[in-house]
């Protein structure tokens, strides 16, 4: 967990907007939920990549 915190701490805060919500097959009987995300997706994807790479190295 420390190494993940260390990676995340190298990023400056960035904005994301969460909006819209849906479910499959319906929101009332959802087996899968989804939401829309917008904003600085490039930064989010880079953080995701860095965290995944760190976890792979731990295997």
Secondary structure, 3 states (H helix, E strand, C coil): CHHHHHHHCCCCCCCEEEEEEEEECCCCCCCEEEEEEEECHHHHHHHHHHHHHHHHHHC
